[in-house]
Amino acid sequence: MDDGFKQEFLEKLKAVEERLDLIETSHGRLREAYARSRAHFRRLWLRPPMWTLEQHSPRPLKLHSSQDLPALPKPVPSIAIVTPSFNHGRFLRATIDSVVNQAYPRLFYHVQDGGSDDDTVEVLKSYGDKISWRSARDKGQSDAINLGFAGIDCDIMAYLNSDDTLLPGTLACVANFFHERPDIDMVYGHRIFIDSAGSEIGRAILPAHSPKALLYAGYVPQETMFWRRRVWDSIEPMDVNFHYALDWDFMLRAQAAGFKFERLRRFLACFRVHEEQKTTKNFEVGRGEMHTLRLRSLGHLPTQYEIHRALLPYFARQFVFHWSYRFGLVKQ
């Protein structure tokens, strides 16, 4: 074998080896992509959709025509909303705009900031007299909510976290519902998941309210929840001992006091998913608080099996509602 032929042979052999390496690498990437997509598929189908936050890639938020603005009742009930805030300046403007842009005629909106050291105060000042606000150290989210509602006279109440947003027409819809249903004390609706940029990444369609399921899990989307003033006056304010499950504690106390809940067949608000949110950063604290609430409500600490078994009927209904909506079989 002469040198020229040998060199040509070695070059071709090297090219074949490089091609095989490329094929192997591509195959590995395809296997990884397949594994990821399969895991995502299983997570999306097997995990309750109401707790699957990232269901698809980010896309612009669009709502059906069923979200048309309802007429305001007469007389128009007054609504008070408090936003507890701490170092969420980059999300706060979107939250405030989602409230003030409702153009609700009898609205008191207050932001209770915990002394943020980011641009929160500058954002608050930019709204002039359109909102009420105060920035000072507090004892946490529950304390901030209580401070915000102190001395406020209103018919309907709610709190909206500083990274979440209301959807257009929500206040009019809630006011109209409470006017038509004087027997209902607390109301909530479907939620939309958005990312840090405000793009939609998923939705949660909820079935009718289940008092039994609420004893085992705080499934009600807090950002969509509104209640009558009589609830607040009866069961007392937020418990400052809770920093994670404060909303579930409030719901359980209201349910135990005999107040009635209703789920609206409407999207009312957006829950923002981002790396700084408290629900992911303080999971261990939250788990301890959830144990405390289950023990208080049930009289014993249930096992995970007991929790899953108790929640299964609700999860099954939610699964059907969610995928019926996703496949266009029902409108919300």
C-alpha positions as a Python dict, from the first residue, in 0.01 Angstrom:
ca = {
    (1, 'M'): (0, 0, 0),
    (2, 'D'): (160, 326, -115),
    (3, 'D'): (169, 633, 106),
    (4, 'G'): (-86, 826, -103),
    (5, 'F'): (-344, 550, -89),
    (6, 'K'): (-280, 496, 280),
    (7, 'Q'): (-326, 866, 355),
    (8, 'E'): (-651, 876, 156),
    (9, 'F'): (-776, 564, 337),
    (10, 'L'): (-697, 715, 678),
    (11, 'E'): (-874, 1039, 590),
    (12, 'K'): (-1185, 850, 477),
    (13, 'L'): (-1174, 637, 790),
    (14, 'K'): (-1151, 950, 1003),
    (15, 'A'): (-1445, 1103, 818),
    (16, 'V'): (-1651, 788, 880),
    (17, 'E'): (-1559, 794, 1250),
    (18, 'E'): (-1657, 1160, 1278),
    (19, 'R'): (-1986, 1081, 1104),
    (20, 'L'): (-2054, 796, 1345),
    (21, 'D'): (-1973, 1024, 1640),
    (22, 'L'): (-2217, 1282, 1503),
    (23, 'I'): (-2488, 1019, 1459),
    (24, 'E'): (-2429, 888, 1809),
    (25, 'T'): (-2443, 1239, 1954),
    (26, 'S'): (-2762, 1319, 1762),
    (27, 'H'): (-2915, 991, 1870),
    (28, 'G'): (-2831, 1071, 2231),
    (29, 'R'): (-2992, 1412, 2202),
    (30, 'L'): (-3300, 1260, 2045),
    (31, 'R'): (-3323, 1009, 2327),
    (32, 'E'): (-3290, 1287, 2584),
    (33, 'A'): (-3554, 1496, 2406),
    (34, 'Y'): (-3784, 1195, 2387),
    (35, 'A'): (-3732, 1122, 2756),
    (36, 'R'): (-3807, 1485, 2844),
    (37, 'S'): (-4119, 1496, 2629),
    (38, 'R'): (-4238, 1164, 2772),
    (39, 'A'): (-4182, 1287, 3127),
    (40, 'H'): (-4365, 1610, 3044),
    (41, 'F'): (-4651, 1411, 2891),
    (42, 'R'): (-4680, 1188, 3197),
    (43, 'R'): (-4661, 1488, 3431),
    (44, 'L'): (-4927, 1672, 3233),
    (45, 'W'): (-5166, 1378, 3221),
    (46, 'L'): (-5108, 1208, 3555),
    (47, 'R'): (-5057, 1505, 3784),
    (48, 'P'): (-5370, 1712, 3863),
    (49, 'P'): (-5372, 1990, 3598),
    (50, 'M'): (-5465, 2243, 3866),
    (51, 'W'): (-5116, 2195, 4010),
    (52, 'T'): (-4928, 2158, 3682),
    (53, 'L'): (-4798, 2512, 3647),
    (54, 'E'): (-4604, 2490, 3320),
    (55, 'Q'): (-4831, 2312, 3074),
    (56, 'H'): (-4694, 2449, 2747),
    (57, 'S'): (-4441, 2693, 2605),
    (58, 'P'): (-4509, 3065, 2670),
    (59, 'R'): (-4767, 3229, 2444),
    (60, 'P'): (-4974, 3548, 2442),
    (61, 'L'): (-5270, 3549, 2679),
    (62, 'K'): (-5604, 3525, 2498),
    (63, 'L'): (-5953, 3491, 2644),
    (64, 'H'): (-6280, 3366, 2497),
    (65, 'S'): (-6567, 3600, 2423),
    (66, 'S'): (-6739, 3442, 2728),
    (67, 'Q'): (-6521, 3677, 2932),
    (68, 'D'): (-6738, 3972, 2825),
    (69, 'L'): (-6784, 4239, 3092),
    (70, 'P'): (-7106, 4188, 3291),
    (71, 'A'): (-7330, 4476, 3392),
    (72, 'L'): (-7278, 4630, 3735),
    (73, 'P'): (-7554, 4575, 3991),
    (74, 'K'): (-7743, 4863, 4147),
    (75, 'P'): (-7652, 4979, 4400),
    (76, 'V'): (-7286, 4910, 4323),
    (77, 'P'): (-7120, 4731, 4619),
    (78, 'S'): (-6789, 4867, 4745),
    (79, 'I'): (-6480, 4648, 4703),
    (80, 'A'): (-6155, 4670, 4901),
    (81, 'I'): (-5841, 4499, 4773),
    (82, 'V'): (-5507, 4486, 4953),
    (83, 'T'): (-5177, 4390, 4793),
    (84, 'P'): (-4908, 4277, 5038),
    (85, 'S'): (-4570, 4350, 4882),
    (86, 'F'): (-4201, 4303, 4945),
    (87, 'N'): (-3925, 4351, 4684),
    (88, 'H'): (-4151, 4270, 4391),
    (89, 'G'): (-4098, 4598, 4212),
    (90, 'R'): (-4050, 4432, 3875),
    (91, 'F'): (-4395, 4270, 3894),
    (92, 'L'): (-4583, 4527, 4099),
    (93, 'R'): (-4682, 4761, 3815),
    (94, 'A'): (-4857, 4481, 3628),
    (95, 'T'): (-5042, 4388, 3948),
    (96, 'I'): (-5155, 4745, 4019),
    (97, 'D'): (-5256, 4807, 3658),
    (98, 'S'): (-5469, 4492, 3658),
    (99, 'V'): (-5667, 4637, 3950),
    (100, 'V'): (-5696, 5007, 3863),
    (101, 'N'): (-5771, 4931, 3496),
    (102, 'Q'): (-6088, 4751, 3606),
    (103, 'A'): (-6235, 5104, 3629),
    (104, 'Y'): (-6460, 4984, 3908),
    (105, 'P'): (-6654, 5283, 4047),
    (106, 'R'): (-6643, 5191, 4419),
    (107, 'L'): (-6296, 5051, 4469),
    (108, 'F'): (-6050, 5102, 4753),
    (109, 'Y'): (-5710, 4964, 4659),
    (110, 'H'): (-5418, 4964, 4901),
    (111, 'V'): (-5062, 4833, 4866),
    (112, 'Q'): (-4901, 4745, 5199),
    (113, 'D'): (-4528, 4717, 5134),
    (114, 'G'): (-4292, 4564, 5389),
    (115, 'G'): (-4015, 4821, 5343),
    (116, 'S'): (-3875, 4705, 5010),
    (117, 'D'): (-3526, 4810, 4907),
    (118, 'D'): (-3581, 4770, 4532),
    (119, 'D'): (-3777, 5014, 4310),
    (120, 'T'): (-4113, 4937, 4475),
    (121, 'V'): (-4155, 5281, 4633),
    (122, 'E'): (-4080, 5455, 4303),
    (123, 'V'): (-4345, 5242, 4136),
    (124, 'L'): (-4598, 5326, 4408),
    (125, 'K'): (-4526, 5700, 4391),
    (126, 'S'): (-4583, 5698, 4015),
    (127, 'Y'): (-4955, 5628, 4066),
    (128, 'G'): (-5022, 5950, 4256),
    (129, 'D'): (-5363, 5943, 4423),
    (130, 'K'): (-5493, 5650, 4212),
    (131, 'I'): (-5402, 5408, 4491),
    (132, 'S'): (-5338, 5407, 4864),
    (133, 'W'): (-5005, 5272, 4987),
    (134, 'R'): (-4762, 5251, 5276),
    (135, 'S'): (-4409, 5117, 5296),
    (136, 'A'): (-4286, 5007, 5640),
    (137, 'R'): (-4152, 4692, 5801),
    (138, 'D'): (-4415, 4438, 5904),
    (139, 'K'): (-4432, 4087, 6050),
    (140, 'G'): (-4495, 3914, 5721),
    (141, 'Q'): (-4764, 3869, 5460),
    (142, 'S'): (-5050, 3804, 5701),
    (143, 'D'): (-4963, 4112, 5904),
    (144, 'A'): (-4941, 4323, 5588),
    (145, 'I'): (-5290, 4213, 5480),
    (146, 'N'): (-5435, 4291, 5822),
    (147, 'L'): (-5268, 4635, 5825),
    (148, 'G'): (-5402, 4708, 5478),
    (149, 'F'): (-5761, 4628, 5574),
    (150, 'A'): (-5749, 4809, 5910),
    (151, 'G'): (-6031, 5063, 5937),
    (152, 'I'): (-6166, 4995, 5586),
    (153, 'D'): (-6543, 5001, 5534),
    (154, 'C'): (-6653, 4790, 5235),
    (155, 'D'): (-6894, 4522, 5115),
    (156, 'I'): (-6652, 4282, 4941),
    (157, 'M'): (-6289, 4205, 5023),
    (158, 'A'): (-5989, 4035, 4859),
    (159, 'Y'): (-5613, 4040, 4861),
    (160, 'L'): (-5393, 4011, 4554),
    (161, 'N'): (-5026, 3924, 4585),
    (162, 'S'): (-4775, 4158, 4426),
    (163, 'D'): (-4679, 3916, 4150),
    (164, 'D'): (-5031, 3811, 4045),
    (165, 'T'): (-5287, 3994, 3829),
    (166, 'L'): (-5663, 4024, 3792),
    (167, 'L'): (-5823, 3961, 3455),
    (168, 'P'): (-6039, 4229, 3287),
    (169, 'G'): (-6394, 4243, 3418),
    (170, 'T'): (-6325, 4042, 3732),
    (171, 'L'): (-6454, 4301, 3980),
    (172, 'A'): (-6774, 4360, 3787),
    (173, 'C'): (-6830, 3986, 3760),
    (174, 'V'): (-6776, 3930, 4133),
    (175, 'A'): (-6998, 4225, 4230),
    (176, 'N'): (-7274, 4101, 4002),
    (177, 'F'): (-7252, 3747, 4138),
    (178, 'F'): (-7272, 3854, 4503),
    (179, 'H'): (-7570, 4072, 4415),
    (180, 'E'): (-7754, 3781, 4255),
    (181, 'R'): (-7655, 3523, 4520),
    (182, 'P'): (-7701, 3672, 4869),
    (183, 'D'): (-7666, 3319, 5012),
    (184, 'I'): (-7300, 3290, 4903),
    (185, 'D'): (-7024, 3432, 5121),
    (186, 'M'): (-6700, 3345, 4935),
    (187, 'V'): (-6639, 3310, 4564),
    (188, 'Y'): (-6349, 3208, 4342),
    (189, 'G'): (-6288, 3106, 3982),
    (190, 'H'): (-6056, 2947, 3729),
    (191, 'R'): (-5694, 3059, 3710),
    (192, 'I'): (-5435, 3117, 3439),
    (193, 'F'): (-5064, 3052, 3492),
    (194, 'I'): (-4826, 3314, 3354),
    (195, 'D'): (-4447, 3334, 3352),
    (196, 'S'): (-4223, 3618, 3471),
    (197, 'A'): (-4278, 3802, 3140),
    (198, 'G'): (-4657, 3776, 3162),
    (199, 'S'): (-4698, 3510, 2893),
    (200, 'E'): (-4948, 3230, 2946),
    (201, 'I'): (-4803, 2887, 3030),
    (202, 'G'): (-5115, 2702, 3145),
    (203, 'R'): (-5468, 2708, 3280),
    (204, 'A'): (-5660, 2540, 3560),
    (205, 'I'): (-6032, 2472, 3515),
    (206, 'L'): (-6193, 2386, 3847),
    (207, 'P'): (-6506, 2180, 3918),
    (208, 'A'): (-6771, 2282, 4173),
    (209, 'H'): (-6654, 2354, 4525),
    (210, 'S'): (-6592, 2053, 4751),
    (211, 'P'): (-6601, 2119, 5128),
    (212, 'K'): (-6450, 1776, 5195),
    (213, 'A'): (-6157, 1829, 4956),
    (214, 'L'): (-6082, 2163, 5122),
    (215, 'L'): (-6017, 1983, 5451),
    (216, 'Y'): (-5728, 1796, 5288),
    (217, 'A'): (-5580, 2056, 5050),
    (218, 'G'): (-5592, 2430, 4992),
    (219, 'Y'): (-5690, 2396, 4628),
    (220, 'V'): (-5880, 2726, 4594),
    (221, 'P'): (-5681, 2973, 4376),
    (222, 'Q'): (-5621, 3251, 4628),
    (223, 'E'): (-5573, 3524, 4367),
    (224, 'T'): (-5929, 3460, 4241),
    (225, 'M'): (-6094, 3457, 4585),
    (226, 'F'): (-6332, 3728, 4713),
    (227, 'W'): (-6546, 3732, 5027),
    (228, 'R'): (-6816, 3940, 5193),
    (229, 'R'): (-6721, 4173, 5477),
    (230, 'R'): (-6928, 3964, 5720),
    (231, 'V'): (-6678, 3679, 5681),
    (232, 'W'): (-6386, 3898, 5790),
    (233, 'D'): (-6582, 4043, 6081),
    (234, 'S'): (-6689, 3699, 6200),
    (235, 'I'): (-6373, 3486, 6183),
    (236, 'E'): (-6117, 3759, 6252),
    (237, 'P'): (-5820, 3860, 6031),
    (238, 'M'): (-5537, 3659, 5883),
    (239, 'D'): (-5340, 3456, 6137),
    (240, 'V'): (-4990, 3608, 6157),
    (241, 'N'): (-4852, 3270, 6263),
    (242, 'F'): (-4900, 3144, 5907),
    (243, 'H'): (-4657, 3258, 5638),
    (244, 'Y'): (-4730, 3005, 5363),
    (245, 'A'): (-5077, 2855, 5413),
    (246, 'L'): (-5243, 3173, 5543),
    (247, 'D'): (-5506, 3163, 5268),
    (248, 'W'): (-5595, 2799, 5337),
    (249, 'D'): (-5619, 2873, 5709),
    (250, 'F'): (-5858, 3161, 5632),
    (251, 'M'): (-6073, 2939, 5408),
    (252, 'L'): (-6087, 2658, 5663),
    (253, 'R'): (-6192, 2894, 5940),
    (254, 'A'): (-6460, 3042, 5714),
    (255, 'Q'): (-6590, 2698, 5617),
    (256, 'A'): (-6593, 2583, 5980),
    (257, 'A'): (-6797, 2894, 6070),
    (258, 'G'): (-7063, 2790, 5819),
    (259, 'F'): (-6991, 3037, 5540),
    (260, 'K'): (-7077, 2913, 5190),
    (261, 'F'): (-6834, 2895, 4897),
    (262, 'E'): (-6906, 2899, 4525),
    (263, 'R'): (-6683, 2849, 4224),
    (264, 'L'): (-6755, 3072, 3923),
    (265, 'R'): (-6725, 2929, 3574),
    (266, 'R'): (-6497, 3211, 3473),
    (267, 'F'): (-6126, 3300, 3464),
    (268, 'L'): (-6075, 3566, 3729),
    (269, 'A'): (-5698, 3607, 3775),
    (270, 'C'): (-5347, 3501, 3679),
    (271, 'F'): (-5096, 3327, 3904),
    (272, 'R'): (-4740, 3420, 3814),
    (273, 'V'): (-4477, 3144, 3814),
    (274, 'H'): (-4122, 3266, 3872),
    (275, 'E'): (-3804, 3172, 4055),
    (276, 'E'): (-3852, 3414, 4347),
    (277, 'Q'): (-4203, 3320, 4456),
    (278, 'K'): (-4260, 3223, 4816),
    (279, 'T'): (-4451, 2905, 4737),
    (280, 'T'): (-4134, 2744, 4599),
    (281, 'K'): (-3873, 2904, 4828),
    (282, 'N'): (-4043, 2813, 5159),
    (283, 'F'): (-4169, 2464, 5082),
    (284, 'E'): (-4056, 2310, 5412),
    (285, 'V'): (-4224, 2589, 5610),
    (286, 'G'): (-4535, 2536, 5404),
    (287, 'R'): (-4541, 2163, 5461),
    (288, 'G'): (-4528, 2217, 5836),
    (289, 'E'): (-4815, 2464, 5820),
    (290, 'M'): (-5022, 2225, 5608),
    (291, 'H'): (-4966, 1950, 5865),
    (292, 'T'): (-5089, 2189, 6135),
    (293, 'L'): (-5406, 2272, 5942),
    (294, 'R'): (-5490, 1911, 5858),
    (295, 'L'): (-5442, 1811, 6220),
    (296, 'R'): (-5668, 2095, 6334),
    (297, 'S'): (-5942, 2027, 6078),
    (298, 'L'): (-5942, 1647, 6080),
    (299, 'G'): (-5841, 1577, 6439),
    (300, 'H'): (-5547, 1365, 6324),
    (301, 'L'): (-5257, 1387, 6082),
    (302, 'P'): (-5354, 1188, 5771),
    (303, 'T'): (-5106, 979, 5574),
    (304, 'Q'): (-5029, 1065, 5213),
    (305, 'Y'): (-5242, 771, 5108),
    (306, 'E'): (-5538, 905, 5308),
    (307, 'I'): (-5492, 1250, 5154),
    (308, 'H'): (-5477, 1112, 4800),
    (309, 'R'): (-5777, 886, 4857),
    (310, 'A'): (-5984, 1175, 4997),
    (311, 'L'): (-5887, 1407, 4712),
    (312, 'L'): (-5927, 1153, 4431),
    (313, 'P'): (-6296, 1230, 4354),
    (314, 'Y'): (-6221, 1602, 4329),
    (315, 'F'): (-5908, 1545, 4120),
    (316, 'A'): (-6103, 1318, 3886),
    (317, 'R'): (-6367, 1586, 3829),
    (318, 'Q'): (-6099, 1848, 3779),
    (319, 'F'): (-5922, 1625, 3527),
    (320, 'V'): (-6244, 1588, 3326),
    (321, 'F'): (-6324, 1960, 3344),
    (322, 'H'): (-5970, 2059, 3244),
    (323, 'W'): (-5933, 1831, 2943),
    (324, 'S'): (-6290, 1892, 2824),
    (325, 'Y'): (-6195, 2258, 2810),
    (326, 'R'): (-5857, 2191, 2646),
    (327, 'F'): (-6023, 1985, 2373),
    (328, 'G'): (-6288, 2251, 2314),
    (329, 'L'): (-6577, 2041, 2440),
    (330, 'V'): (-6686, 2305, 2693),
    (331, 'K'): (-6650, 2681, 2720),
    (332, 'Q'): (-6569, 2867, 3040),
}
